[in-house]
């Protein structure tokens, strides 16, 4: 039985460009990423600023302690030189000198450089703050990553929801996405250790799991399983399309490199990066939704996930790609 072909590379690229370069969609995506970057900076700053000041105070205390020891040493040395100078004076009367005059102060040693308990931060507190900062940084990073997955999905579905809505959904999926990415990277890493090719295979088969987590509101394991089943039979086709996109991007960037270097100082490089990211994400989403169209909606039968027959694409102007309606080619209703 011949399987239905996946959407072509040119068609998928065309649709992703058309969606990305629409002013409303591009403006929405750039605005979301800017808000996300600001939020990430604020969250990191909440923990980074106290850590910075505590570390700075600890360093200042060390410097002050060193300066105190240094001053004491100089005073002691000066007193010692004065004592020697008086004793070397020909008129010095040794008969009048008592034992206290010969007594010297305790020589300063490296132990004097130890931190005074009241002046330094305890190692335990510093370690605790470091662990808290690490965990807080992971949470902030996951929020940023989740929003970067959600925003392109909203653009594709023509559902340009508010940043508050994006943030709420992102927060609700932090733990699930963290588990998903952990399993993904462990599996792919093991695959790469096993002569590289298994790693590439696993990476492709699980590549749509982050989209499924939000699009179908599933858990981490179900999203990975659904992605595996969804790409089954189309692994090579999906892989070649992704590699083709990367190669074309590389060829396009070579002549643009001087302008990108200049754009780093003007901010244009950031805008270019946002546009490129949106195009790539939409390119992947177009392929993902076409696979859903081909395999139909998942149906739970006998404890195993199977897929119903692919819906008809008759009268579709874009067959064998994603069928579209006549009102809005990128609305959710346009996907059969």
ZAKOLKOL-565574 format. One record per residue (C-alpha): residue number from 1; residue in three letters; x, y, z. Coordinates in Angstrom, 1 decimal. Layout:
<NUM; 'ALA'; <X; Y; Z>>;
...
END
This chain:
<1; 'UNK'; <0.0; 0.0; 0.0>>;
<2; 'UNK'; <1.4; 3.3; -1.1>>;
<3; 'UNK'; <1.6; 5.9; 1.7>>;
<4; 'UNK'; <0.5; 9.5; 1.1>>;
<5; 'UNK'; <3.5; 11.8; 0.5>>;
<6; 'UNK'; <4.5; 14.4; 3.0>>;
<7; 'UNK'; <4.3; 18.1; 2.1>>;
<8; 'UNK'; <7.1; 19.0; -0.2>>;
<9; 'UNK'; <10.1; 21.0; 0.9>>;
<10; 'UNK'; <9.4; 24.0; -1.3>>;
<11; 'UNK'; <5.8; 24.1; -0.3>>;
<12; 'UNK'; <6.6; 23.9; 3.4>>;
<13; 'UNK'; <9.2; 26.6; 3.1>>;
<14; 'UNK'; <6.8; 28.8; 1.1>>;
<15; 'UNK'; <4.1; 28.5; 3.8>>;
<16; 'UNK'; <6.5; 29.3; 6.6>>;
<17; 'UNK'; <7.8; 32.4; 4.8>>;
<18; 'UNK'; <4.3; 33.6; 4.0>>;
<19; 'UNK'; <3.3; 33.2; 7.7>>;
<20; 'UNK'; <6.5; 34.7; 9.1>>;
<21; 'UNK'; <6.6; 37.8; 6.9>>;
<22; 'UNK'; <3.0; 38.9; 7.6>>;
<23; 'UNK'; <3.3; 42.1; 9.6>>;
<24; 'UNK'; <0.8; 41.1; 12.2>>;
<25; 'UNK'; <2.5; 37.7; 12.8>>;
<26; 'UNK'; <6.0; 39.0; 12.8>>;
<27; 'UNK'; <5.1; 41.9; 15.1>>;
<28; 'UNK'; <3.4; 39.5; 17.5>>;
<29; 'UNK'; <6.4; 37.1; 17.6>>;
<30; 'UNK'; <9.0; 39.9; 18.0>>;
<31; 'UNK'; <6.9; 41.5; 20.8>>;
<32; 'UNK'; <6.5; 38.1; 22.6>>;
<33; 'UNK'; <10.2; 37.4; 22.4>>;
<34; 'UNK'; <11.1; 40.9; 23.7>>;
<35; 'UNK'; <8.7; 40.5; 26.6>>;
<36; 'UNK'; <10.1; 37.1; 27.3>>;
<37; 'UNK'; <13.7; 38.4; 27.2>>;
<38; 'UNK'; <12.8; 41.2; 29.6>>;
<39; 'UNK'; <11.0; 38.7; 31.9>>;
<40; 'UNK'; <14.0; 36.4; 31.8>>;
<41; 'UNK'; <16.4; 39.2; 32.7>>;
<42; 'UNK'; <14.2; 40.3; 35.6>>;
<43; 'UNK'; <13.9; 36.8; 37.0>>;
<44; 'UNK'; <17.6; 36.2; 36.7>>;
<45; 'UNK'; <18.3; 39.6; 38.2>>;
<46; 'UNK'; <16.1; 38.7; 41.3>>;
<47; 'UNK'; <18.6; 36.1; 42.3>>;
<48; 'UNK'; <21.7; 37.4; 40.6>>;
<49; 'UNK'; <21.7; 40.8; 42.2>>;
<50; 'UNK'; <21.6; 39.5; 45.9>>;
<51; 'UNK'; <24.2; 37.0; 45.1>>;
<52; 'UNK'; <26.4; 39.7; 43.5>>;
<53; 'UNK'; <26.2; 42.0; 46.5>>;
<54; 'UNK'; <26.7; 39.1; 49.0>>;
<55; 'UNK'; <29.8; 38.0; 47.0>>;
<56; 'UNK'; <31.0; 41.6; 46.8>>;
<57; 'UNK'; <30.6; 42.1; 50.5>>;
<58; 'UNK'; <32.5; 38.9; 51.1>>;
<59; 'UNK'; <35.4; 40.1; 48.9>>;
<60; 'UNK'; <35.4; 43.5; 50.5>>;
<61; 'UNK'; <35.7; 41.9; 53.9>>;
<62; 'UNK'; <38.6; 39.8; 52.8>>;
<63; 'UNK'; <40.4; 42.9; 51.4>>;
<64; 'UNK'; <39.7; 44.8; 54.6>>;
<65; 'UNK'; <41.1; 42.0; 56.7>>;
<66; 'UNK'; <44.2; 41.8; 54.5>>;
<67; 'UNK'; <44.7; 45.5; 54.9>>;
<68; 'UNK'; <44.3; 45.3; 58.7>>;
<69; 'UNK'; <46.9; 42.5; 58.9>>;
<70; 'UNK'; <49.2; 44.5; 56.6>>;
<71; 'UNK'; <48.9; 47.6; 58.7>>;
<72; 'UNK'; <49.6; 45.6; 61.9>>;
<73; 'UNK'; <52.6; 44.0; 60.3>>;
<74; 'UNK'; <54.0; 47.4; 59.2>>;
<75; 'UNK'; <53.5; 48.8; 62.8>>;
<76; 'UNK'; <55.2; 45.8; 64.3>>;
<77; 'UNK'; <58.1; 46.1; 61.8>>;
<78; 'UNK'; <58.5; 49.8; 62.6>>;
<79; 'UNK'; <58.5; 49.1; 66.4>>;
<80; 'UNK'; <61.2; 46.4; 65.9>>;
<81; 'UNK'; <63.4; 48.8; 63.9>>;
<82; 'UNK'; <63.0; 51.5; 66.5>>;
<83; 'UNK'; <64.0; 49.0; 69.2>>;
<84; 'UNK'; <67.1; 47.9; 67.3>>;
<85; 'UNK'; <68.1; 51.5; 66.6>>;
<86; 'UNK'; <67.9; 52.4; 70.3>>;
<87; 'UNK'; <69.9; 49.4; 71.3>>;
<88; 'UNK'; <72.6; 50.3; 68.7>>;
<89; 'UNK'; <73.0; 53.8; 70.2>>;
<90; 'UNK'; <76.4; 54.1; 72.0>>;
<91; 'UNK'; <74.8; 56.1; 74.8>>;
<92; 'UNK'; <72.2; 53.4; 75.4>>;
<93; 'UNK'; <72.3; 52.2; 79.1>>;
<94; 'UNK'; <71.8; 48.5; 79.1>>;
<95; 'UNK'; <71.8; 48.5; 82.9>>;
<96; 'UNK'; <68.4; 50.3; 82.9>>;
<97; 'UNK'; <66.8; 47.9; 80.4>>;
<98; 'UNK'; <64.4; 45.4; 81.8>>;
<99; 'UNK'; <63.0; 42.2; 80.4>>;
<100; 'UNK'; <59.8; 43.9; 79.1>>;
<101; 'UNK'; <61.9; 46.0; 76.8>>;
<102; 'UNK'; <63.4; 42.9; 75.1>>;
<103; 'UNK'; <60.0; 41.3; 74.7>>;
<104; 'UNK'; <58.9; 41.3; 71.1>>;
<105; 'UNK'; <55.4; 41.2; 69.8>>;
<106; 'UNK'; <54.1; 37.9; 68.3>>;
<107; 'UNK'; <55.2; 37.7; 64.7>>;
<108; 'UNK'; <52.3; 37.8; 62.2>>;
<109; 'UNK'; <51.7; 34.6; 60.2>>;
<110; 'UNK'; <49.5; 33.3; 57.4>>;
<111; 'UNK'; <46.9; 32.2; 60.0>>;
<112; 'UNK'; <46.2; 35.8; 60.6>>;
<113; 'UNK'; <44.7; 36.0; 57.1>>;
<114; 'UNK'; <41.8; 33.6; 58.0>>;
<115; 'UNK'; <38.3; 35.2; 57.7>>;
<116; 'UNK'; <36.9; 36.6; 61.0>>;
<117; 'UNK'; <33.6; 34.8; 61.7>>;
<118; 'UNK'; <31.7; 38.0; 61.9>>;
<119; 'UNK'; <33.0; 39.4; 58.6>>;
<120; 'UNK'; <32.7; 36.6; 56.1>>;
<121; 'UNK'; <29.8; 34.8; 54.5>>;
<122; 'UNK'; <29.5; 31.2; 55.7>>;
<123; 'UNK'; <30.3; 28.5; 53.0>>;
<124; 'UNK'; <27.0; 26.8; 53.7>>;
<125; 'UNK'; <25.0; 30.0; 53.0>>;
<126; 'UNK'; <27.0; 30.6; 49.9>>;
<127; 'UNK'; <26.4; 27.0; 48.6>>;
<128; 'UNK'; <22.6; 27.3; 49.5>>;
<129; 'UNK'; <22.3; 30.5; 47.5>>;
<130; 'UNK'; <24.2; 28.9; 44.6>>;
<131; 'UNK'; <21.8; 26.0; 44.5>>;
<132; 'UNK'; <18.8; 28.2; 44.7>>;
<133; 'UNK'; <20.1; 30.4; 42.0>>;
<134; 'UNK'; <20.7; 27.3; 39.8>>;
<135; 'UNK'; <17.2; 26.1; 40.2>>;
<136; 'UNK'; <15.7; 29.5; 39.7>>;
<137; 'UNK'; <17.8; 29.9; 36.5>>;
<138; 'UNK'; <16.4; 26.6; 35.2>>;
<139; 'UNK'; <12.8; 27.7; 35.9>>;
<140; 'UNK'; <13.4; 31.0; 34.1>>;
<141; 'UNK'; <15.0; 29.3; 31.2>>;
<142; 'UNK'; <12.1; 26.8; 30.9>>;
<143; 'UNK'; <9.6; 29.7; 30.8>>;
<144; 'UNK'; <11.6; 31.3; 28.0>>;
<145; 'UNK'; <11.8; 27.9; 26.1>>;
<146; 'UNK'; <8.1; 27.1; 26.5>>;
<147; 'UNK'; <7.0; 30.5; 25.3>>;
<148; 'UNK'; <9.3; 30.1; 22.2>>;
<149; 'UNK'; <7.4; 26.9; 21.5>>;
<150; 'UNK'; <3.9; 28.3; 22.1>>;
<151; 'UNK'; <4.3; 31.6; 20.1>>;
<152; 'UNK'; <4.9; 29.9; 16.7>>;
<153; 'UNK'; <2.1; 27.5; 17.3>>;
<154; 'UNK'; <-0.2; 30.5; 18.0>>;
<155; 'UNK'; <1.0; 32.2; 14.8>>;
<156; 'UNK'; <0.3; 29.0; 12.7>>;
<157; 'UNK'; <-3.2; 28.6; 14.2>>;
<158; 'UNK'; <-3.9; 32.3; 13.9>>;
<159; 'UNK'; <-4.5; 32.6; 17.6>>;
<160; 'UNK'; <-2.4; 35.6; 18.7>>;
<161; 'UNK'; <-3.2; 35.4; 22.4>>;
<162; 'UNK'; <-1.9; 37.8; 25.0>>;
<163; 'UNK'; <1.5; 37.4; 26.7>>;
<164; 'UNK'; <-0.3; 36.7; 29.9>>;
<165; 'UNK'; <-2.0; 33.7; 28.4>>;
<166; 'UNK'; <1.3; 32.5; 27.0>>;
<167; 'UNK'; <3.0; 32.9; 30.4>>;
<168; 'UNK'; <0.2; 31.0; 32.1>>;
<169; 'UNK'; <0.4; 28.0; 29.8>>;
<170; 'UNK'; <4.2; 28.1; 29.9>>;
<171; 'UNK'; <4.2; 28.0; 33.7>>;
<172; 'UNK'; <1.8; 25.1; 33.7>>;
<173; 'UNK'; <4.1; 22.9; 31.5>>;
<174; 'UNK'; <7.5; 23.7; 33.1>>;
<175; 'UNK'; <7.8; 20.3; 34.9>>;
<176; 'UNK'; <6.5; 18.3; 31.9>>;
<177; 'UNK'; <8.8; 20.0; 29.5>>;
<178; 'UNK'; <11.7; 19.6; 31.8>>;
<179; 'UNK'; <11.1; 15.8; 31.9>>;
<180; 'UNK'; <10.5; 15.7; 28.2>>;
<181; 'UNK'; <13.8; 17.4; 27.4>>;
<182; 'UNK'; <15.7; 15.3; 29.9>>;
<183; 'UNK'; <14.5; 12.1; 28.3>>;
<184; 'UNK'; <15.1; 13.5; 24.9>>;
<185; 'UNK'; <18.7; 14.5; 25.5>>;
<186; 'UNK'; <19.6; 11.3; 27.4>>;
<187; 'UNK'; <18.1; 9.2; 24.6>>;
<188; 'UNK'; <19.8; 11.1; 21.8>>;
<189; 'UNK'; <23.1; 11.2; 23.7>>;
<190; 'UNK'; <23.1; 7.4; 24.1>>;
<191; 'UNK'; <22.2; 7.1; 20.5>>;
<192; 'UNK'; <25.1; 9.3; 19.4>>;
<193; 'UNK'; <27.4; 7.1; 21.6>>;
<194; 'UNK'; <26.2; 4.1; 19.6>>;
<195; 'UNK'; <27.8; 5.1; 16.3>>;
<196; 'UNK'; <26.0; 8.5; 15.8>>;
<197; 'UNK'; <23.2; 7.2; 13.5>>;
<198; 'UNK'; <20.9; 6.0; 16.3>>;
<199; 'UNK'; <21.2; 9.5; 17.9>>;
<200; 'UNK'; <20.1; 11.1; 14.7>>;
<201; 'UNK'; <17.3; 8.7; 14.3>>;
<202; 'UNK'; <16.0; 9.3; 17.9>>;
<203; 'UNK'; <16.4; 13.1; 17.5>>;
<204; 'UNK'; <14.2; 13.0; 14.4>>;
<205; 'UNK'; <11.5; 10.7; 15.8>>;
<206; 'UNK'; <11.1; 12.8; 19.0>>;
<207; 'UNK'; <11.5; 16.2; 17.3>>;
<208; 'UNK'; <7.8; 17.1; 17.4>>;
<209; 'UNK'; <7.3; 16.2; 21.1>>;
<210; 'UNK'; <7.6; 19.8; 22.4>>;
<211; 'UNK'; <4.9; 20.9; 20.0>>;
<212; 'UNK'; <2.6; 18.0; 20.9>>;
<213; 'UNK'; <3.0; 18.8; 24.6>>;
<214; 'UNK'; <1.2; 22.1; 24.0>>;
<215; 'UNK'; <-0.8; 21.4; 20.9>>;
<216; 'UNK'; <-2.5; 18.3; 22.3>>;
<217; 'UNK'; <-2.0; 19.2; 26.0>>;
<218; 'UNK'; <-0.3; 15.9; 26.8>>;
<219; 'UNK'; <2.3; 14.9; 29.3>>;
<220; 'UNK'; <6.0; 14.3; 28.6>>;
<221; 'UNK'; <5.9; 10.6; 28.0>>;
<222; 'UNK'; <2.7; 10.7; 25.9>>;
<223; 'UNK'; <4.2; 13.6; 23.8>>;
<224; 'UNK'; <7.3; 11.6; 23.1>>;
<225; 'UNK'; <5.3; 8.5; 22.2>>;
<226; 'UNK'; <3.0; 10.5; 20.0>>;
<227; 'UNK'; <5.9; 12.1; 18.1>>;
<228; 'UNK'; <7.5; 8.7; 17.6>>;
<229; 'UNK'; <4.3; 7.2; 16.1>>;
<230; 'UNK'; <3.5; 10.4; 14.1>>;
<231; 'UNK'; <6.9; 10.4; 12.3>>;
<232; 'UNK'; <6.9; 6.6; 11.8>>;
<233; 'UNK'; <7.3; 5.9; 8.1>>;
<234; 'UNK'; <8.4; 9.5; 7.4>>;
<235; 'UNK'; <11.6; 9.6; 9.3>>;
<236; 'UNK'; <13.9; 10.1; 6.3>>;
<237; 'UNK'; <11.6; 12.6; 4.7>>;
<238; 'UNK'; <11.4; 14.7; 7.9>>;
<239; 'UNK'; <15.2; 14.5; 8.4>>;
<240; 'UNK'; <16.0; 15.5; 4.8>>;
<241; 'UNK'; <13.7; 18.5; 5.0>>;
<242; 'UNK'; <15.3; 19.7; 8.2>>;
<243; 'UNK'; <18.8; 19.2; 6.9>>;
<244; 'UNK'; <17.8; 21.0; 3.7>>;
<245; 'UNK'; <16.5; 24.0; 5.6>>;
<246; 'UNK'; <19.8; 24.2; 7.6>>;
<247; 'UNK'; <21.9; 24.0; 4.5>>;
<248; 'UNK'; <19.9; 26.7; 2.7>>;
<249; 'UNK'; <20.1; 28.9; 5.8>>;
<250; 'UNK'; <23.9; 28.5; 5.9>>;
<251; 'UNK'; <24.2; 29.4; 2.2>>;
<252; 'UNK'; <22.0; 32.5; 2.7>>;
<253; 'UNK'; <23.9; 33.6; 5.7>>;
<254; 'UNK'; <27.4; 33.5; 4.1>>;
<255; 'UNK'; <26.8; 36.6; 1.9>>;
<256; 'UNK'; <24.9; 38.3; 4.7>>;
<257; 'UNK'; <27.6; 37.8; 7.3>>;
<258; 'UNK'; <29.2; 41.4; 6.9>>;
<259; 'UNK'; <25.8; 43.0; 7.4>>;
<260; 'UNK'; <25.0; 40.8; 10.4>>;
<261; 'UNK'; <28.3; 41.8; 12.0>>;
<262; 'UNK'; <27.4; 45.4; 11.5>>;
<263; 'UNK'; <23.9; 44.7; 12.7>>;
<264; 'UNK'; <25.2; 43.5; 16.1>>;
<265; 'UNK'; <25.9; 47.1; 17.0>>;
<266; 'UNK'; <22.6; 48.4; 15.6>>;
<267; 'UNK'; <20.2; 45.8; 16.8>>;
<268; 'UNK'; <19.4; 44.6; 13.3>>;
<269; 'UNK'; <21.1; 41.2; 13.9>>;
<270; 'UNK'; <18.6; 40.6; 16.7>>;
<271; 'UNK'; <15.6; 41.3; 14.4>>;
<272; 'UNK'; <17.2; 39.0; 11.8>>;
<273; 'UNK'; <17.6; 36.3; 14.4>>;
<274; 'UNK'; <13.9; 36.6; 15.4>>;
<275; 'UNK'; <12.8; 36.3; 11.8>>;
<276; 'UNK'; <15.0; 33.3; 11.1>>;
<277; 'UNK'; <13.8; 31.6; 14.3>>;
<278; 'UNK'; <10.2; 32.2; 13.4>>;
<279; 'UNK'; <10.6; 30.8; 9.9>>;
<280; 'UNK'; <12.4; 27.7; 11.1>>;
<281; 'UNK'; <9.8; 27.0; 13.8>>;
<282; 'UNK'; <6.9; 27.5; 11.4>>;
<283; 'UNK'; <8.7; 25.3; 8.9>>;
<284; 'UNK'; <8.8; 22.5; 11.5>>;
<285; 'UNK'; <5.2; 23.2; 12.5>>;
<286; 'UNK'; <3.9; 23.0; 8.9>>;
<287; 'UNK'; <5.5; 19.6; 8.6>>;
<288; 'UNK'; <4.1; 18.5; 12.0>>;
<289; 'UNK'; <0.5; 19.5; 11.1>>;
<290; 'UNK'; <0.8; 17.8; 7.7>>;
<291; 'UNK'; <1.8; 14.6; 9.4>>;
<292; 'UNK'; <-1.3; 15.0; 11.6>>;
<293; 'UNK'; <-3.4; 15.5; 8.5>>;
<294; 'UNK'; <-2.0; 12.4; 6.8>>;
<295; 'UNK'; <-2.3; 10.1; 9.9>>;
<296; 'UNK'; <-5.5; 11.5; 11.2>>;
<297; 'UNK'; <-6.4; 12.0; 14.9>>;
<298; 'UNK'; <-4.9; 9.6; 17.4>>;
<299; 'UNK'; <-7.4; 7.0; 18.7>>;
<300; 'UNK'; <-6.8; 4.9; 21.8>>;
<301; 'UNK'; <-7.6; 1.3; 20.9>>;
<302; 'UNK'; <-6.6; -1.7; 22.9>>;
<303; 'UNK'; <-4.1; 0.3; 25.0>>;
<304; 'UNK'; <-2.1; 1.3; 21.9>>;
<305; 'UNK'; <-2.1; 4.6; 20.1>>;
<306; 'UNK'; <-3.2; 4.1; 16.4>>;
<307; 'UNK'; <-4.2; 6.6; 13.8>>;
<308; 'UNK'; <-7.3; 6.7; 11.7>>;
<309; 'UNK'; <-7.2; 7.0; 7.9>>;
<310; 'UNK'; <-5.9; 10.2; 6.5>>;
<311; 'UNK'; <-8.7; 12.7; 5.6>>;
<312; 'UNK'; <-9.5; 13.4; 2.0>>;
<313; 'UNK'; <-7.7; 16.3; 0.3>>;
<314; 'UNK'; <-10.1; 16.4; -2.6>>;
<315; 'UNK'; <-10.7; 19.9; -3.9>>;
<316; 'UNK'; <-7.7; 21.2; -1.9>>;
<317; 'UNK'; <-5.7; 23.8; -3.8>>;
<318; 'UNK'; <-2.5; 22.7; -2.0>>;
<319; 'UNK'; <-2.8; 18.9; -2.3>>;
<320; 'UNK'; <-0.8; 16.8; -1.4>>;
<321; 'UNK'; <0.2; 19.3; 1.3>>;
<322; 'UNK'; <-2.0; 20.7; 4.0>>;
<323; 'UNK'; <-5.6; 21.3; 2.9>>;
<324; 'UNK'; <-6.8; 24.8; 3.4>>;
<325; 'UNK'; <-10.2; 26.5; 3.5>>;
<326; 'UNK'; <-11.1; 29.5; 1.4>>;
<327; 'UNK'; <-11.3; 32.1; 4.2>>;
<328; 'UNK'; <-8.0; 32.0; 6.0>>;
<329; 'UNK'; <-5.4; 29.5; 4.7>>;
<330; 'UNK'; <-3.7; 29.4; 8.1>>;
<331; 'UNK'; <-6.6; 29.3; 10.5>>;
<332; 'UNK'; <-7.2; 26.2; 12.6>>;
<333; 'UNK'; <-10.2; 25.5; 10.5>>;
<334; 'UNK'; <-8.0; 25.2; 7.5>>;
<335; 'UNK'; <-6.5; 22.0; 8.7>>;
<336; 'UNK'; <-8.6; 19.0; 7.9>>;
END
